[in-house]
Amino acid sequence: MSVDNTIDVHSPASGRGVASPPILKTELLTVRFGGLAALSQVNFEVQRDEVRAIIGPNGAGKSTFFNCLTGVLMPTGGRILFNGEDITGLPSNMISQKGIARSYQITNILPNASVLENVRIAAQSRRHAWNMVAHHSAFADINEKAEEALDAVGLLGKADELAANLSHGEQRNLEIGIALATEPSLLCLDEPTAGMSAAETHDTMQLVRRVAKNLTILIVEHDMEVVMELCDRITVLHYGTILADGTPEEIQKNPKVQEVYLKT
C-alpha cells in the first residue's frame, strides 16, 4: 500500500467499482495557529453511505479537522465541499442546515431538560423558525421526528426523564439522537465511546451500525477495536497531514502507521 495524501474514490460500502461523487471532499485544507500548521494541505474524500474513521496520535489534527468541517474553525486555506457545494467557512448553524451533524467528545446536552426536550429542540431547529409564542405541541411533525430519533437510539422509553439522570452511555447516545433529529446526511461522531464501559461500548457500536444504514458516518475514535470493527476505511492523520488511508486490514499492516500510532 502506498502512503500519500490521496484517497481512493471507490466506495467499499457501495460494492461498486465505478467512482461516484463524494459526499464530502476537502482540497488542500490548511489551518495555521501562528506558525503552527495544525492541518497542512489535506486532500480527503468520503463516499456516500461510507463509515470512515479518522485516527492518529494526540496532536495529529483530528479535532481541528472536525472543527473545520462543522464550522467551529475557519480554515486558513483550501476548500471544503459537501454534496458538491463549497461550505468553507460557513457558520455551524448553516452547516447543520446543509446536512452535517456532529457529536462532541464532551457530552453536549441540556441536563435539566427532559430527554425528549433535548431532541425536540434539535428537530425544531431544522424544520421551523424559532417561535417563542407557539407551544411545542403545535408542531406535531417536530414531536414525531423527536420520538423517531429517540427510538433510533433506544431512549424512547426514557423520553420524560431528565437528561441528567441518564447513565453516561445513555447521555452519549442521547447526543447522537440530538444529531439525528437534525436530519443529517453526514454524521460526525467525535469519540462516541469515550468513558464507556465495555457493555456501553458494545451497545453504542450496535447503535452506530444501525444508523449507518441510512447515512454517511465520519468518526474520530481512539478505541482501535471499535474502529476496526465498524469502519469501511480508515484515514490516519499525523502532524496535520494524511499519513495513510485504506481498509482496516491495510492500516493494520502499514509499517508507518504501526510506527507512529499502533506501536506494534
Phi, psi and omega in degrees: 000127178283152182244110176206190184254029176255156184242135173291122185275004176276123186277120176293332182289330184280335181074013182246153180267359183264130181294141176235157181300134180290149175286327181225138179212136171244143179236113177053038184294126185225137174226125178240137172246096187066235179271359183266127176266102177288326171226140184227101173052055183275121173256122192211140177223144173234130179275153178300138179073011179272150167251111185243134176255146169243121180235171178156161179294166176304137181085007182286339180113009184297310181293322177299318180298311178300319181295326176291315182299326187255012172083010178281325180239145173269122177298151174282327180202167179089184183226154172238123180246129178235121187052036178082356182259136178286114180248013184304124174080001177293149177291162186302319183294324178288323178294322175299318178296331179287336177121021175248125178239157185217141164256160186246162177300318178260128185308129186241071181237170173265100189295332183265007173256160178290163177302316180295319180298321177304315184282325182295322178300317179295317180296321181292327180297335182271324192256337183221150168294147181299134184228112182280349184264311184292138176285149183301334181292345179288344182251084182298325181294327178293314179299319180296316180295320179297318179293324176297318180295319178294320178297321181297328181257011174075025184241011181299326180290348179245024185302325185268358179281153173293139180300328180297337183272355177286155173292167180302314180297320178294323177295319178296321180287329173299320179297324174295320176299319177300316179296318181296329181294342177275004176057056182282161166255344174230123180248120179259117182251118182258105180053058186293339181253012182300130176077007183271153171288170179300319180293319179294321178299316179300315181297320180292324175299318177297321178298313181298320177300320181294312185287338180291348178290341187239358180201170179271141182233133174242124190230133167258126186205137178270337182285107186292332176295318177298312182299312185293327182277329188268328200260145174285318180220159181229133174248131182254120174264145177209118183052042173079008177232163178277116179278321183199157175212137179174188176290164177307320181295318180294320180293319179299327184268351185288120185295325180290323176295317178300321183290315188266343186223305185285336174057042179245000000 
